[in-house]
Amino acid sequence: MRLKERIKTLFARSEGIRVTFIENEDGLASSRRNLLAGNLLGGMFSSLISGVFLTSLILSMMQDAPVVKQNSFLGSVTMISLATGLAQIVSPLIMERFPKRKKLLLILRSFYHLLNIVLLGVIPILPLPLDVRLWFFLGVHLIASLIVQVSSAAFSVWHVSDLPDRTRASYFSIVNMLSPMITSLLATGASFFLDHMKDGGQGYLGLLILRGAALVFAGLEIFAFTRIKEPEYAPSPKRSLIGMLTLPFRTPKYLLIVSLTLIYSFGANFPGQYFTAYLLEDVGLSYALISGITLASIPIYFVAYPLWTRVIGRTSWLRTLALATTLYLTPYLFNAFTTSDRWYFYPISAISAYIFAPGITLVFANLPYMNLPEANQTSYIAFYSTVGNVSGFLSSLAAKSFVTATTGTDIAFLGSLFQNRQFLNFIPCVTLLLTALIALLIDRTQKEKKAKRSPDPKGV
């Protein structure tokens, strides 16, 4: 009996995989498998060229430049990535002119890979003055970022058509469980490889080899995307930019969904790099400890993502968001009280974040598609993404202003004194609670409206 029960449990756990990727009742199982492969490959190529590897590429180009100039250029690259997020708002004006977009999107994606992986990688060795190379780098980075932002909403509309409600939670759970594990292991291996190449005086060659591997992953991503079916898009009337911007305001139920990302994004981006600097400079944690803790996320995610998927199935998307955001107060509160004497609060914070974050990640992966009208979907999703980007950008500006204004000042709160970068963790606590309250309000309103539309069985 024990063996039989274990077999039943195993099949129950794999039911989401079977329904999502194997059963083909809707004829889209193959598309979902290729969508999964494409998303995983996208994370793999990105992990080899972004983050520390992009910083290393820039520093290799500017190795003889003053530190002030290096920091200024790194800041410019970051600001371009944030600012181009606003370009999503014009995406519908371009994409909704095309009744079929798959070919255009794949061409744009291929061009993006050539710019982002190949051209950026060779700019440091071009026989040009440094300032010319820097401007060239910024220009290519700007164009590549614009391509991503202009096409991202259209990609989302295309791909979500292969994810009906019954498969969506399982799909997002699997992607968000596998992708961090694969990219973490790949990035860790790449870091050891690059350290080895740098020890031999061949750091730049090591970066080029990593970009070669990234190009292979990017090519496989494009191939996987070619095998995904494209839906018949609902016809969308031609609109001006003003008409497109005001469109979501005529759909209150979607505007409520957008309000969730507006509030959550502001808090999530507030501590940013400042708290990391606080951990390194004031708490005294090492890079090795901070990076090493992330490895704990791999086994935790294997348990947490399926668990939160079940919570969604037994409650609802929005009630799950309310629960997850409330529980996610835990890591921020531990962060806020982390000091050099209580340094062990940070590992506790990180582990609790790995447990509760999947609930938020799963819901936000589906959130842009909730209450989404049939027509003008690209416009709505572009608006949703733009609001999130603007909120994050404003949050970064507010945090910078706060830290600048309170430098050297201890803040009295809850009977304790906090350093300004430590205090930043209380702001997300407020936005998390607001997110939870609004999510519960929307969920309750939707259930009441659904109950009113449903016929009374006693009256039939």
C-alpha positions as CSV (number, residue, x, y, z in Angstrom):
1,M,0.0,0.0,0.0
2,R,2.8,2.4,0.8
3,L,4.3,1.8,-2.7
4,K,0.9,2.3,-4.4
5,E,0.4,5.6,-2.4
6,R,3.8,6.8,-3.4
7,I,3.1,6.1,-7.1
8,K,-0.2,8.0,-6.8
9,T,1.5,10.9,-5.2
10,L,4.1,11.0,-7.9
11,F,1.5,11.1,-10.6
12,A,-0.5,13.8,-8.7
13,R,2.6,15.9,-8.6
14,S,3.3,15.5,-12.3
15,E,-0.3,16.1,-13.3
16,G,0.5,19.8,-14.1
17,I,3.4,18.7,-16.4
18,R,1.1,16.1,-18.1
19,V,-1.7,18.6,-18.7
20,T,0.5,21.4,-19.8
21,F,3.1,19.7,-22.0
22,I,1.9,16.2,-22.9
23,E,-1.9,16.2,-23.3
24,N,-2.9,17.8,-26.5
25,E,-6.6,18.5,-26.2
26,D,-6.2,22.0,-27.5
27,G,-3.5,21.2,-30.0
28,L,-1.0,23.5,-28.4
29,A,1.1,21.1,-26.3
30,S,4.0,21.3,-28.8
31,S,3.9,25.1,-28.8
32,R,4.0,25.1,-25.0
33,R,7.1,22.8,-25.0
34,N,8.8,25.1,-27.5
35,L,7.8,28.1,-25.5
36,L,9.3,26.5,-22.4
37,A,12.5,25.7,-24.3
38,G,12.7,29.3,-25.7
39,N,12.2,30.9,-22.3
40,L,14.9,28.7,-20.7
41,L,17.3,29.3,-23.5
42,G,16.6,33.1,-23.2
43,G,17.6,33.0,-19.6
44,M,20.8,31.0,-20.4
45,F,22.1,33.4,-23.1
46,S,21.3,36.4,-20.9
47,S,23.1,34.9,-17.9
48,L,26.3,34.8,-19.9
49,I,26.3,38.4,-21.2
50,S,24.5,40.5,-18.6
51,G,25.2,41.5,-15.0
52,V,28.8,41.0,-13.9
53,F,29.8,39.8,-17.4
54,L,28.5,43.0,-19.0
55,T,30.3,45.0,-16.3
56,S,33.5,43.1,-17.0
57,L,33.2,43.8,-20.7
58,I,32.9,47.6,-20.1
59,L,35.7,47.6,-17.6
60,S,38.0,45.8,-20.1
61,M,37.3,48.6,-22.6
62,M,37.9,51.3,-19.9
63,Q,40.8,49.7,-18.0
64,D,43.0,52.7,-18.4
65,A,40.2,55.3,-17.8
66,P,39.8,57.0,-14.4
67,V,37.5,55.3,-11.9
68,V,35.1,58.3,-12.0
69,K,34.7,58.0,-15.7
70,Q,34.1,54.2,-15.4
71,N,31.4,54.7,-12.8
72,S,29.7,57.4,-14.8
73,F,29.6,55.2,-17.9
74,L,28.2,52.3,-16.0
75,G,25.5,54.6,-14.6
76,S,24.7,55.7,-18.2
77,V,24.3,52.1,-19.4
78,T,21.9,51.4,-16.4
79,M,19.9,54.5,-17.1
80,I,19.4,53.6,-20.8
81,S,18.0,50.2,-19.8
82,L,15.5,51.9,-17.5
83,A,14.6,54.8,-19.8
84,T,13.9,52.6,-22.8
85,G,11.2,50.9,-20.9
86,L,9.0,53.8,-21.8
87,A,9.2,52.8,-25.4
88,Q,6.8,50.0,-24.7
89,I,4.0,52.5,-24.9
90,V,4.5,53.0,-28.6
91,S,4.7,49.3,-29.3
92,P,1.0,48.9,-30.2
93,L,1.2,51.7,-32.8
94,I,3.7,49.6,-34.6
95,M,2.7,46.0,-33.9
96,E,-1.1,46.2,-34.3
97,R,-0.7,47.4,-37.9
98,F,0.4,43.8,-38.7
99,P,-2.3,41.0,-38.8
100,K,0.5,38.5,-38.5
101,R,3.6,39.4,-36.4
102,K,5.5,36.2,-35.9
103,K,8.0,36.8,-38.8
104,L,8.6,40.4,-37.8
105,L,9.1,39.5,-34.2
106,L,11.6,36.8,-35.0
107,I,13.5,39.2,-37.3
108,L,13.7,41.8,-34.6
109,R,14.8,39.2,-32.1
110,S,17.6,38.0,-34.4
111,F,18.7,41.6,-35.0
112,Y,18.7,42.2,-31.2
113,H,21.0,39.1,-30.7
114,L,23.4,40.3,-33.3
115,L,23.6,43.8,-31.7
116,N,23.6,42.7,-28.0
117,I,25.8,39.6,-28.3
118,V,28.1,40.1,-31.3
119,L,28.5,43.9,-31.9
120,L,28.7,44.9,-28.2
121,G,31.3,42.2,-27.7
122,V,33.7,43.4,-30.3
123,I,33.5,47.2,-29.7
124,P,36.2,47.1,-27.0
125,I,38.9,46.1,-29.6
126,L,37.8,48.4,-32.5
127,P,40.7,50.6,-33.6
128,L,39.0,53.8,-32.5
129,P,39.6,56.4,-29.7
130,L,38.1,55.4,-26.4
131,D,35.5,58.2,-26.4
132,V,34.3,57.1,-29.8
133,R,34.0,53.5,-28.7
134,L,32.1,54.5,-25.6
135,W,29.5,56.5,-27.6
136,F,29.3,53.6,-30.1
137,F,28.7,51.2,-27.2
138,L,25.9,53.4,-25.8
139,G,24.3,53.8,-29.2
140,V,24.3,50.0,-29.9
141,H,23.0,49.3,-26.3
142,L,20.3,51.9,-26.8
143,I,19.1,50.4,-30.1
144,A,19.2,46.8,-28.7
145,S,17.2,48.0,-25.6
146,L,14.6,49.7,-27.8
147,I,14.1,46.6,-29.9
148,V,13.4,44.5,-26.8
149,Q,11.0,47.1,-25.3
150,V,9.1,47.7,-28.6
151,S,8.6,43.9,-29.2
152,S,8.1,42.6,-25.7
153,A,4.4,43.3,-25.5
154,A,3.7,41.7,-28.9
155,F,5.8,38.6,-27.8
156,S,3.6,38.4,-24.7
157,V,0.3,38.5,-26.6
158,W,1.6,35.9,-29.1
159,H,2.9,33.5,-26.4
160,V,0.1,33.8,-23.9
161,S,-2.4,32.5,-26.5
162,D,-0.8,29.1,-26.0
163,L,-1.4,29.2,-22.3
164,P,-5.1,28.8,-21.4
165,D,-6.1,29.2,-17.8
166,R,-5.9,25.5,-17.0
167,T,-2.2,25.3,-17.9
168,R,-1.0,28.8,-17.0
169,A,-0.2,28.3,-13.3
170,S,1.6,25.0,-14.0
171,Y,3.6,26.6,-16.8
172,F,4.7,29.6,-14.9
173,S,5.6,27.4,-11.9
174,I,7.8,25.2,-14.0
175,V,9.5,28.1,-15.8
176,N,10.2,30.0,-12.7
177,M,11.5,26.9,-10.9
178,L,13.8,25.7,-13.6
179,S,15.1,29.0,-15.0
180,P,16.8,30.3,-11.8
181,M,18.4,26.9,-11.2
182,I,19.8,26.6,-14.7
183,T,21.0,30.2,-15.0
184,S,22.5,30.2,-11.5
185,L,24.5,27.1,-12.3
186,L,25.5,28.3,-15.7
187,A,26.6,31.8,-14.4
188,T,28.6,30.2,-11.5
189,G,30.4,27.9,-14.0
190,A,31.0,30.8,-16.3
191,S,32.4,32.9,-13.4
192,F,35.0,30.2,-12.6
193,F,35.9,29.9,-16.2
194,L,36.4,33.7,-16.5
195,D,38.5,33.8,-13.4
196,H,40.7,31.1,-14.8
197,M,41.1,33.1,-18.1
198,K,41.8,36.3,-16.2
199,D,44.5,34.5,-14.2
200,G,46.1,33.7,-17.5
201,G,45.9,37.3,-18.8
202,Q,43.1,36.4,-21.2
203,G,40.1,37.9,-19.6
204,Y,38.7,39.5,-22.7
205,L,39.1,36.3,-24.7
206,G,37.2,34.6,-22.0
207,L,34.3,37.1,-22.4
208,L,34.3,36.5,-26.1
209,I,34.1,32.7,-25.6
210,L,31.1,33.2,-23.2
211,R,29.4,35.4,-25.9
212,G,30.0,32.7,-28.4
213,A,28.2,30.2,-26.2
214,A,25.4,32.8,-25.7
215,L,25.0,33.2,-29.4
216,V,24.5,29.4,-29.7
217,F,21.8,29.6,-27.0
218,A,20.2,32.6,-28.8
219,G,20.1,30.7,-32.1
220,L,18.4,27.8,-30.4
221,E,15.9,30.2,-28.8
222,I,15.0,31.6,-32.2
223,F,14.5,28.1,-33.5
224,A,12.2,27.2,-30.6
225,F,10.2,30.3,-31.2
226,T,9.7,29.4,-34.9
227,R,7.9,26.3,-33.9
228,I,5.3,28.1,-31.7
229,K,1.9,28.6,-33.3
230,E,0.7,32.2,-33.9
231,P,-3.0,32.9,-33.0
232,E,-5.6,34.9,-34.9
233,Y,-5.4,38.3,-33.3
234,A,-8.7,40.1,-32.5
235,P,-9.0,43.1,-34.9
236,S,-8.0,46.3,-33.3
237,P,-9.1,49.7,-34.5
238,K,-6.4,52.2,-35.4
239,R,-5.7,54.6,-32.6
240,S,-3.5,57.6,-32.0
241,L,-0.9,57.7,-29.3
242,I,-3.3,59.7,-27.1
243,G,-6.1,57.3,-27.8
244,M,-3.9,54.4,-26.9
245,L,-2.7,56.0,-23.6
246,T,-6.3,56.7,-22.5
247,L,-7.7,53.3,-23.6
248,P,-6.9,51.5,-20.3
249,F,-8.7,54.3,-18.4
250,R,-11.9,53.2,-20.1
251,T,-11.5,49.7,-18.8
252,P,-11.6,50.1,-15.0
253,K,-11.3,46.4,-14.3
254,Y,-7.9,46.2,-16.1
255,L,-6.8,49.5,-14.5
256,L,-7.2,47.9,-11.1
257,I,-4.8,45.2,-12.2
258,V,-2.3,47.8,-13.4
259,S,-2.6,49.5,-10.0
260,L,-1.1,46.4,-8.4
261,T,2.1,46.6,-10.4
262,L,2.3,50.3,-9.9
263,I,2.3,50.0,-6.1
264,Y,4.4,46.8,-5.9
265,S,7.1,48.0,-8.3
266,F,7.6,51.2,-6.4
267,G,8.4,49.3,-3.2
268,A,10.3,46.5,-4.8
269,N,12.8,48.8,-6.4
270,F,13.3,51.1,-3.4
271,P,16.1,49.4,-1.4
272,G,18.0,48.5,-4.6
273,Q,21.8,48.7,-4.6
274,Y,21.8,50.8,-1.4
275,F,21.0,47.9,0.9
276,T,23.6,45.7,-0.8
277,A,26.2,48.4,-0.1
278,Y,25.0,48.6,3.5
279,L,25.6,44.9,3.9
280,L,29.1,45.1,2.5
281,E,30.2,48.3,4.1
282,D,28.4,48.5,7.4
283,V,27.4,44.9,8.3
284,G,30.7,43.6,6.9
285,L,29.3,40.7,4.9
286,S,31.6,39.3,2.1
287,Y,30.7,38.9,-1.6
288,A,31.2,35.1,-1.1
289,L,28.6,34.9,1.7
290,I,26.0,37.1,-0.2
291,S,26.5,35.1,-3.4
292,G,26.7,31.7,-1.7
293,I,23.3,32.2,0.0
294,T,21.7,32.3,-3.4
295,L,22.6,28.7,-4.0
296,A,20.1,27.8,-1.2
297,S,17.3,29.0,-3.6
298,I,17.7,25.9,-5.8
299,P,16.4,23.2,-3.5
300,I,13.9,25.7,-1.9
301,Y,12.4,26.6,-5.3
302,F,11.8,22.9,-6.1
303,V,9.4,22.8,-3.1
304,A,8.1,26.3,-3.1
305,Y,6.9,26.7,-6.7
306,P,4.7,23.5,-6.7
307,L,3.4,24.5,-3.3
308,W,2.4,28.0,-4.4
309,T,0.9,26.5,-7.6
310,R,-1.4,24.4,-5.4
311,V,-2.3,27.5,-3.4
312,I,-3.4,29.2,-6.6
313,G,-5.5,26.2,-7.6
314,R,-7.2,26.0,-4.2
315,T,-7.9,29.8,-3.8
316,S,-7.4,32.2,-6.6
317,W,-4.6,34.3,-8.3
318,L,-5.4,37.4,-6.3
319,R,-5.9,35.8,-2.9
320,T,-2.6,34.1,-3.5
321,L,-1.0,37.4,-4.2
322,A,-2.4,38.9,-1.0
323,L,-1.1,36.0,1.1
324,A,2.3,36.0,-0.6
325,T,2.9,39.8,-0.3
326,T,1.8,39.7,3.4
327,L,4.3,36.9,4.1
328,Y,7.0,38.7,2.1
329,L,7.1,41.3,4.9
330,T,9.3,38.8,6.7
331,P,12.5,39.2,4.7
332,Y,12.2,43.0,4.6
333,L,11.7,43.2,8.4
334,F,14.7,41.0,8.9
335,N,16.7,43.2,6.5
336,A,15.7,46.3,8.4
337,F,17.0,44.9,11.7
338,T,20.2,43.5,10.2
339,T,23.4,45.0,11.8
340,S,27.0,43.9,12.2
341,D,26.0,42.3,15.5
342,R,22.9,40.7,14.0
343,W,24.5,39.8,10.6
344,Y,22.8,36.3,10.8
345,F,19.4,38.1,10.2
346,Y,20.4,38.4,6.5
347,P,20.7,34.7,5.7
348,I,17.3,34.2,7.5
349,S,15.9,37.0,5.4
350,A,17.2,35.5,2.1
351,I,15.9,32.0,2.9
352,S,12.4,33.4,3.8
353,A,12.4,35.4,0.6
354,Y,13.1,32.2,-1.4
355,I,10.1,30.5,0.3
356,F,7.6,33.4,-0.2
357,A,8.8,35.1,-3.4
358,P,7.5,32.3,-5.8
359,G,3.9,33.1,-4.8
360,I,4.5,36.7,-5.9
361,T,6.4,35.7,-9.0
362,L,3.8,33.2,-10.2
363,V,0.9,35.7,-9.9
364,F,2.8,38.6,-11.5
365,A,3.7,36.4,-14.4
366,N,0.0,36.0,-15.1
367,L,-1.1,39.4,-13.9
368,P,-0.9,41.3,-17.2
369,Y,-3.4,38.8,-18.7
370,M,-6.0,39.1,-16.0
371,N,-9.1,41.0,-17.1
372,L,-7.4,41.5,-20.4
373,P,-9.9,42.5,-23.2
374,E,-9.9,40.6,-26.4
375,A,-9.2,43.6,-28.6
376,N,-6.1,45.9,-28.4
377,Q,-4.2,43.4,-26.2
378,T,-0.8,44.7,-27.2
379,S,-1.9,48.2,-26.1
380,Y,-3.1,47.0,-22.7
381,I,0.1,44.9,-22.0
382,A,2.3,47.7,-23.2
383,F,0.5,50.1,-20.9
384,Y,0.9,47.6,-18.0
385,S,4.6,47.2,-18.6
386,T,5.2,50.9,-19.0
387,V,3.5,51.7,-15.7
388,G,5.7,49.1,-14.0
389,N,8.8,50.6,-15.5
390,V,7.9,54.2,-14.7
391,S,7.1,53.2,-11.1
392,G,10.4,51.5,-10.7
393,F,12.2,54.5,-12.2
394,L,10.5,56.9,-9.9
395,S,11.2,54.6,-7.0
396,S,14.9,54.7,-7.8
397,L,14.9,58.5,-8.0
398,A,13.0,58.7,-4.7
399,A,15.4,56.3,-3.0
400,K,18.4,58.2,-4.3
401,S,17.0,61.5,-3.1
402,F,16.2,60.0,0.3
403,V,19.7,58.5,0.8
404,T,21.4,61.8,-0.3
405,A,19.3,63.9,2.0
406,T,19.8,61.6,5.1
407,T,23.5,60.7,4.6
408,G,25.2,60.6,8.0
409,T,21.9,60.8,9.9
410,D,20.4,58.1,12.1
411,I,16.6,57.7,11.8
412,A,14.6,57.0,15.0
413,F,11.8,54.5,14.4
414,L,10.0,51.9,16.5
415,G,12.2,52.8,19.4
416,S,15.4,52.0,17.5
417,L,18.0,54.0,15.4
418,F,18.4,53.0,11.8
419,Q,21.0,53.9,9.3
420,N,19.4,55.5,6.2
421,R,20.2,52.6,3.8
422,Q,18.9,50.2,6.5
423,F,15.7,52.1,6.9
424,L,14.9,51.8,3.2
425,N,13.5,48.3,3.9
426,F,10.4,49.7,5.7
427,I,9.1,51.4,2.5
428,P,8.4,48.0,0.7
429,C,6.5,46.9,3.8
430,V,4.0,49.6,3.2
431,T,3.6,48.9,-0.5
432,L,3.3,45.1,0.2
433,L,0.4,45.7,2.6
434,L,-1.3,48.0,0.1
435,T,-0.8,45.4,-2.7
436,A,-2.4,42.7,-0.5
437,L,-5.4,44.9,0.4
438,I,-6.1,45.9,-3.2
439,A,-5.7,42.4,-4.4
440,L,-8.3,41.2,-1.9
441,L,-10.6,44.0,-2.8
442,I,-10.4,43.2,-6.5
443,D,-10.9,39.5,-5.8
444,R,-14.0,40.2,-3.7
445,T,-15.5,42.6,-6.2
446,Q,-15.0,40.1,-9.1
447,K,-16.6,37.3,-7.1
448,E,-19.6,39.5,-6.2
449,K,-20.1,40.4,-9.9
450,K,-19.8,36.8,-10.9
451,A,-22.4,35.8,-8.3
452,K,-24.8,38.4,-9.6
453,R,-24.4,37.1,-13.2
454,S,-24.9,33.5,-12.2
455,P,-28.6,32.3,-12.2
456,D,-30.1,31.4,-8.8
457,P,-30.6,27.6,-9.0
458,K,-33.6,27.8,-6.6
459,G,-35.3,30.1,-9.1
460,V,-34.8,27.8,-12.1
